[in-house]
Amino acid sequence: MITEALNRAFYEGRRSSELPLVLNDAVTVIEGAKSGASACVIAPQAIQPDAMYLIEYEDGSSEVRSFRELRKDDHVA
């Protein structure tokens, strides 16, 4: 369960050990069928056993992925 405090921190851009990604972080999928695809973090979904995020791909589709399946992109073209 995501507490109100963690949810608020996510949307305010404050990272935490439970939610290391925040709203609109650019990420690349590093595992699975869409490996290599670029996406944007939209919402937190869970923190246990691993942080889970709703992400939106460049084509507008979305899905839930775990933090370990994502790499934060520090440089966006």
The first five atom37 places (N, CA, C, CB, O) and aatype in JSON, in Angstrom:
{
  "aatype": [12, 9, 16, 6, 0, 10, 2, 1, 0, 13, 18, 6, 7, 1, 1, 15, 15, 6, 10, 14, 10, 19, 10, 2, 3, 0, 19, 16, 19, 9, 6, 7, 0, 11, 15, 7, 0, 15, 0, 4, 19, 9, 0, 14, 5, 0, 9, 5, 14, 3, 0, 12, 18, 10, 9, 6, 18, 6, 3, 7, 15, 15, 6, 19, 1, 15, 13, 1, 6, 10, 1, 11, 3, 3, 8, 19, 0],
  "atom_mask": [
    [1, 1, 1, 1, 1],
    [1, 1, 1, 1, 1],
    [1, 1, 1, 1, 1],
    [1, 1, 1, 1, 1],
    [1, 1, 1, 1, 1],
    [1, 1, 1, 1, 1],
    [1, 1, 1, 1, 1],
    [1, 1, 1, 1, 1],
    [1, 1, 1, 1, 1],
    [1, 1, 1, 1, 1],
    [1, 1, 1, 1, 1],
    [1, 1, 1, 1, 1],
    [1, 1, 1, 0, 1],
    [1, 1, 1, 1, 1],
    [1, 1, 1, 1, 1],
    [1, 1, 1, 1, 1],
    [1, 1, 1, 1, 1],
    [1, 1, 1, 1, 1],
    [1, 1, 1, 1, 1],
    [1, 1, 1, 1, 1],
    [1, 1, 1, 1, 1],
    [1, 1, 1, 1, 1],
    [1, 1, 1, 1, 1],
    [1, 1, 1, 1, 1],
    [1, 1, 1, 1, 1],
    [1, 1, 1, 1, 1],
    [1, 1, 1, 1, 1],
    [1, 1, 1, 1, 1],
    [1, 1, 1, 1, 1],
    [1, 1, 1, 1, 1],
    [1, 1, 1, 1, 1],
    [1, 1, 1, 0, 1],
    [1, 1, 1, 1, 1],
    [1, 1, 1, 1, 1],
    [1, 1, 1, 1, 1],
    [1, 1, 1, 0, 1],
    [1, 1, 1, 1, 1],
    [1, 1, 1, 1, 1],
    [1, 1, 1, 1, 1],
    [1, 1, 1, 1, 1],
    [1, 1, 1, 1, 1],
    [1, 1, 1, 1, 1],
    [1, 1, 1, 1, 1],
    [1, 1, 1, 1, 1],
    [1, 1, 1, 1, 1],
    [1, 1, 1, 1, 1],
    [1, 1, 1, 1, 1],
    [1, 1, 1, 1, 1],
    [1, 1, 1, 1, 1],
    [1, 1, 1, 1, 1],
    [1, 1, 1, 1, 1],
    [1, 1, 1, 1, 1],
    [1, 1, 1, 1, 1],
    [1, 1, 1, 1, 1],
    [1, 1, 1, 1, 1],
    [1, 1, 1, 1, 1],
    [1, 1, 1, 1, 1],
    [1, 1, 1, 1, 1],
    [1, 1, 1, 1, 1],
    [1, 1, 1, 0, 1],
    [1, 1, 1, 1, 1],
    [1, 1, 1, 1, 1],
    [1, 1, 1, 1, 1],
    [1, 1, 1, 1, 1],
    [1, 1, 1, 1, 1],
    [1, 1, 1, 1, 1],
    [1, 1, 1, 1, 1],
    [1, 1, 1, 1, 1],
    [1, 1, 1, 1, 1],
    [1, 1, 1, 1, 1],
    [1, 1, 1, 1, 1],
    [1, 1, 1, 1, 1],
    [1, 1, 1, 1, 1],
    [1, 1, 1, 1, 1],
    [1, 1, 1, 1, 1],
    [1, 1, 1, 1, 1],
    [1, 1, 1, 1, 1]
  ],
  "atom_positions": [
    [[0.83, -1.19, 0.0], [0.0, 0.0, 0.0], [0.88, 1.25, 0.0], [-0.95, 0.0, 1.22], [1.9, 1.31, 0.67]],
    [[0.46, 2.23, -0.75], [1.2, 3.49, -0.81], [0.51, 4.49, 0.11], [1.27, 4.02, -2.27], [-0.67, 4.8, -0.06]],
    [[1.25, 4.98, 1.06], [0.67, 5.94, 2.01], [0.43, 7.28, 1.31], [1.59, 6.13, 3.23], [1.0, 7.57, 0.26]],
    [[-0.42, 8.08, 1.91], [-0.7, 9.41, 1.37], [0.58, 10.24, 1.31], [-1.76, 10.14, 2.23], [0.79, 10.99, 0.36]],
    [[1.44, 10.11, 2.32], [2.7, 10.86, 2.34], [3.61, 10.46, 1.19], [3.43, 10.64, 3.68], [4.21, 11.32, 0.55]],
    [[3.72, 9.15, 0.91], [4.55, 8.7, -0.22], [3.94, 9.14, -1.54], [4.7, 7.16, -0.2], [4.66, 9.56, -2.44]],
    [[2.64, 9.05, -1.66], [1.96, 9.47, -2.88], [2.19, 10.96, -3.14], [0.45, 9.16, -2.79], [2.49, 11.36, -4.26]],
    [[2.04, 11.76, -2.11], [2.25, 13.21, -2.24], [3.7, 13.5, -2.62], [1.9, 13.93, -0.91], [3.95, 14.33, -3.49]],
    [[4.65, 12.82, -1.98], [6.07, 13.01, -2.3], [6.35, 12.67, -3.76], [6.96, 12.15, -1.36], [7.09, 13.38, -4.44]],
    [[5.75, 11.58, -4.26], [5.92, 11.18, -5.66], [5.5, 12.3, -6.6], [5.11, 9.9, -5.96], [6.24, 12.66, -7.52]],
    [[4.31, 12.85, -6.37], [3.79, 13.89, -7.26], [4.49, 15.23, -7.08], [2.31, 14.06, -7.04], [4.44, 16.08, -7.97]],
    [[5.13, 15.43, -5.94], [5.9, 16.66, -5.7], [7.34, 16.53, -6.15], [5.85, 17.03, -4.24], [8.11, 17.49, -6.05]],
    [[7.73, 15.36, -6.64], [9.09, 15.16, -7.16], [10.12, 14.85, -6.11], [0.0, 0.0, 0.0], [11.32, 15.01, -6.34]],
    [[9.68, 14.4, -4.93], [10.61, 14.05, -3.86], [10.83, 12.54, -3.84], [10.08, 14.55, -2.47], [9.92, 11.78, -3.52]],
    [[12.03, 12.13, -4.19], [12.37, 10.71, -4.24], [12.55, 10.14, -2.83], [13.65, 10.49, -5.06], [12.86, 10.87, -1.88]],
    [[12.35, 8.83, -2.71], [12.55, 8.15, -1.43], [13.11, 6.76, -1.71], [11.21, 8.07, -0.61], [13.16, 6.32, -2.85]],
    [[13.52, 6.09, -0.66], [14.02, 4.73, -0.84], [12.89, 3.8, -1.3], [14.64, 4.2, 0.47], [13.14, 2.84, -2.04]],
    [[11.66, 4.08, -0.88], [10.52, 3.25, -1.31], [10.11, 3.54, -2.75], [9.33, 3.49, -0.39], [9.74, 2.62, -3.48]],
    [[10.18, 4.81, -3.15], [9.81, 5.22, -4.51], [10.93, 6.07, -5.11], [8.46, 6.01, -4.51], [10.9, 7.3, -5.03]],
    [[11.93, 5.4, -5.7], [13.08, 6.13, -6.25], [12.79, 6.91, -7.54], [14.19, 5.18, -6.5], [13.58, 7.76, -7.94]],
    [[11.67, 6.62, -8.19], [11.27, 7.37, -9.38], [10.11, 8.28, -9.01], [10.89, 6.42, -10.55], [9.33, 7.97, -8.11]],
    [[10.0, 9.41, -9.72], [8.92, 10.36, -9.47], [8.2, 10.69, -10.77], [9.48, 11.65, -8.81], [8.62, 10.29, -11.85]],
    [[7.11, 11.44, -10.64], [6.27, 11.8, -11.78], [7.09, 12.37, -12.93], [5.22, 12.81, -11.35], [7.95, 13.24, -12.74]],
    [[6.81, 11.88, -14.12], [7.42, 12.32, -15.38], [8.89, 11.95, -15.56], [7.29, 13.78, -15.48], [9.53, 12.45, -16.48]],
    [[9.43, 11.09, -14.7], [10.79, 10.6, -14.95], [10.8, 9.85, -16.26], [11.3, 9.7, -13.79], [9.92, 9.03, -16.52]],
    [[11.8, 10.11, -17.1], [11.99, 9.36, -18.33], [12.72, 8.07, -17.98], [12.79, 10.2, -19.4], [13.71, 8.09, -17.25]],
    [[12.23, 6.95, -18.5], [12.83, 5.65, -18.23], [12.93, 4.84, -19.51], [12.0, 4.88, -17.18], [12.26, 5.11, -20.51]],
    [[13.81, 3.83, -19.45], [13.92, 2.85, -20.52], [13.63, 1.49, -19.91], [15.33, 2.88, -21.2], [14.15, 1.16, -18.84]],
    [[12.81, 0.7, -20.57], [12.51, -0.65, -20.12], [13.74, -1.51, -20.41], [11.23, -1.23, -20.82], [14.26, -1.49, -21.52]],
    [[14.22, -2.26, -19.41], [15.44, -3.05, -19.59], [15.18, -4.56, -19.52], [16.45, -2.67, -18.53], [16.11, -5.34, -19.65]],
    [[13.92, -4.97, -19.33], [13.57, -6.4, -19.3], [12.24, -6.62, -20.01], [13.51, -6.92, -17.85], [11.39, -5.73, -20.04]],
    [[12.09, -7.8, -20.57], [10.8, -8.19, -21.13], [10.63, -7.85, -22.59], [0.0, 0.0, 0.0], [11.57, -7.45, -23.28]],
    [[9.4, -8.02, -23.06], [9.07, -7.87, -24.47], [9.34, -6.47, -25.01], [7.63, -8.22, -24.7], [9.67, -6.32, -26.19]],
    [[9.22, -5.45, -24.18], [9.42, -4.08, -24.65], [10.78, -3.54, -24.23], [8.32, -3.17, -24.12], [10.96, -2.33, -24.09]],
    [[11.74, -4.42, -24.04], [13.09, -4.01, -23.66], [13.63, -3.0, -24.67], [14.03, -5.23, -23.56], [13.57, -3.22, -25.88]],
    [[14.16, -1.89, -24.16], [14.69, -0.84, -25.02], [13.7, 0.28, -25.29], [0.0, 0.0, 0.0], [14.08, 1.33, -25.82]],
    [[12.43, 0.09, -24.94], [11.4, 1.1, -25.2], [11.52, 2.24, -24.19], [9.99, 0.46, -25.13], [11.83, 2.02, -23.02]],
    [[11.27, 3.45, -24.67], [11.27, 4.64, -23.81], [9.88, 4.87, -23.26], [11.77, 5.89, -24.58], [8.88, 4.61, -23.93]],
    [[9.83, 5.37, -22.03], [8.54, 5.62, -21.39], [8.7, 6.73, -20.37], [7.99, 4.33, -20.71], [9.8, 7.22, -20.12]],
    [[7.57, 7.12, -19.79], [7.52, 8.16, -18.77], [6.74, 7.61, -17.58], [6.85, 9.48, -19.33], [5.71, 6.96, -17.75]],
    [[7.23, 7.88, -16.38], [6.56, 7.41, -15.17], [5.33, 8.27, -14.91], [7.52, 7.44, -13.95], [5.41, 9.5, -14.9]],
    [[4.18, 7.61, -14.7], [2.91, 8.31, -14.53], [2.39, 8.24, -13.1], [1.88, 7.73, -15.46], [1.91, 9.25, -12.56]],
    [[2.48, 7.06, -12.46], [1.91, 6.91, -11.12], [2.53, 5.73, -10.39], [0.38, 6.74, -11.2], [2.9, 4.74, -11.01]],
    [[2.64, 5.84, -9.07], [3.08, 4.68, -8.29], [1.93, 3.7, -8.13], [3.62, 5.12, -6.89], [0.77, 4.1, -8.04]],
    [[2.25, 2.41, -8.11], [1.2, 1.39, -7.97], [1.37, 0.56, -6.7], [1.21, 0.48, -9.18], [0.38, 0.11, -6.13]],
    [[2.61, 0.35, -6.27], [2.89, -0.47, -5.08], [4.32, -0.21, -4.63], [2.67, -1.99, -5.36], [5.15, 0.29, -5.39]],
    [[4.59, -0.56, -3.38], [5.98, -0.45, -2.9], [6.53, -1.79, -2.41], [6.06, 0.57, -1.78], [7.73, -1.9, -2.16]],
    [[5.68, -2.8, -2.26], [6.12, -4.11, -1.79], [5.7, -5.19, -2.77], [5.56, -4.42, -0.39], [4.58, -5.1, -3.27]],
    [[6.48, -6.18, -3.09], [7.84, -6.36, -2.62], [8.86, -5.49, -3.34], [8.23, -7.8, -2.76], [10.01, -5.4, -2.92]],
    [[8.45, -4.84, -4.4], [9.3, -3.95, -5.19], [8.45, -2.76, -5.62], [9.93, -4.7, -6.45], [7.24, -2.89, -5.79]],
    [[9.07, -1.62, -5.79], [8.32, -0.46, -6.28], [7.76, -0.78, -7.66], [9.24, 0.82, -6.33], [8.47, -1.28, -8.54]],
    [[6.47, -0.49, -7.85], [5.8, -0.72, -9.12], [5.23, 0.61, -9.6], [4.68, -1.8, -8.98], [4.69, 1.39, -8.81]],
    [[5.37, 0.85, -10.9], [4.93, 2.12, -11.48], [4.08, 1.89, -12.71], [6.14, 2.98, -11.83], [4.3, 0.94, -13.47]],
    [[3.1, 2.77, -12.91], [2.4, 2.85, -14.18], [3.26, 3.72, -15.07], [0.93, 3.43, -14.02], [3.6, 4.85, -14.71]],
    [[3.63, 3.18, -16.23], [4.44, 3.96, -17.17], [3.68, 4.11, -18.48], [5.83, 3.28, -17.42], [2.86, 3.27, -18.84]],
    [[3.97, 5.19, -19.19], [3.34, 5.43, -20.5], [4.44, 5.46, -21.55], [2.52, 6.77, -20.5], [5.41, 6.2, -21.44]],
    [[4.25, 4.64, -22.59], [5.2, 4.57, -23.7], [4.99, 5.72, -24.66], [5.08, 3.24, -24.44], [3.96, 6.4, -24.62]],
    [[5.97, 5.94, -25.51], [5.89, 7.03, -26.49], [4.69, 6.91, -27.41], [7.15, 7.08, -27.31], [4.19, 7.91, -27.92]],
    [[4.21, 5.67, -27.64], [3.06, 5.48, -28.52], [1.72, 5.69, -27.81], [3.1, 4.08, -29.12], [0.66, 5.53, -28.42]],
    [[1.77, 6.04, -26.52], [0.55, 6.3, -25.77], [0.02, 5.12, -24.98], [0.0, 0.0, 0.0], [-0.87, 5.29, -24.14]],
    [[0.54, 3.93, -25.22], [0.12, 2.76, -24.45], [0.77, 2.82, -23.06], [0.5, 1.44, -25.18], [1.74, 3.54, -22.85]],
    [[0.22, 2.06, -22.14], [0.76, 2.08, -20.78], [0.69, 0.7, -20.16], [0.0, 3.09, -19.92], [-0.08, -0.15, -20.61]],
    [[1.49, 0.49, -19.13], [1.45, -0.74, -18.36], [2.18, -0.53, -17.04], [2.08, -1.91, -19.15], [2.9, 0.45, -16.86]],
    [[1.98, -1.47, -16.13], [2.65, -1.42, -14.83], [3.94, -2.23, -14.93], [1.73, -1.96, -13.69], [3.94, -3.36, -15.41]],
    [[5.04, -1.62, -14.46], [6.36, -2.26, -14.45], [7.02, -2.06, -13.11], [7.25, -1.7, -15.58], [6.78, -1.06, -12.43]],
    [[7.86, -3.02, -12.72], [8.59, -2.89, -11.47], [9.84, -2.02, -11.69], [8.98, -4.28, -10.91], [10.34, -1.9, -12.8]],
    [[10.31, -1.43, -10.6], [11.49, -0.58, -10.65], [12.69, -1.33, -11.23], [11.83, -0.06, -9.25], [13.48, -0.75, -11.98]],
    [[12.83, -2.61, -10.91], [13.99, -3.37, -11.4], [13.95, -3.6, -12.91], [14.05, -4.71, -10.68], [14.96, -3.97, -13.5]],
    [[12.79, -3.38, -13.54], [12.67, -3.53, -14.99], [12.92, -2.22, -15.74], [11.28, -4.07, -15.34], [12.83, -2.16, -16.96]],
    [[13.23, -1.16, -14.99], [13.36, 0.17, -15.58], [14.73, 0.77, -15.28], [12.26, 1.09, -15.06], [15.33, 0.5, -14.24]],
    [[15.19, 1.6, -16.2], [16.41, 2.39, -15.99], [16.03, 3.85, -16.17], [17.56, 1.97, -16.97], [15.47, 4.23, -17.2]],
    [[16.35, 4.67, -15.17], [16.07, 6.09, -15.27], [17.0, 6.72, -16.29], [16.22, 6.79, -13.9], [18.2, 6.49, -16.26]],
    [[16.42, 7.5, -17.2], [17.21, 8.21, -18.21], [17.5, 9.61, -17.7], [16.46, 8.26, -19.57], [16.59, 10.42, -17.48]],
    [[18.77, 9.89, -17.53], [19.16, 11.23, -17.05], [19.19, 12.24, -18.17], [20.52, 11.17, -16.37], [19.05, 13.44, -17.93]],
    [[19.38, 11.78, -19.39], [19.45, 12.68, -20.54], [18.36, 12.31, -21.53], [20.85, 12.62, -21.22], [18.34, 11.19, -22.05]],
    [[17.47, 13.24, -21.78], [16.38, 12.99, -22.73], [16.66, 13.82, -23.98], [14.98, 13.35, -22.11], [16.91, 15.02, -23.9]],
    [[16.6, 13.17, -25.12], [16.89, 13.85, -26.39], [15.76, 14.76, -26.78], [17.15, 12.84, -27.49], [15.83, 15.41, -27.82]]
  ]
}
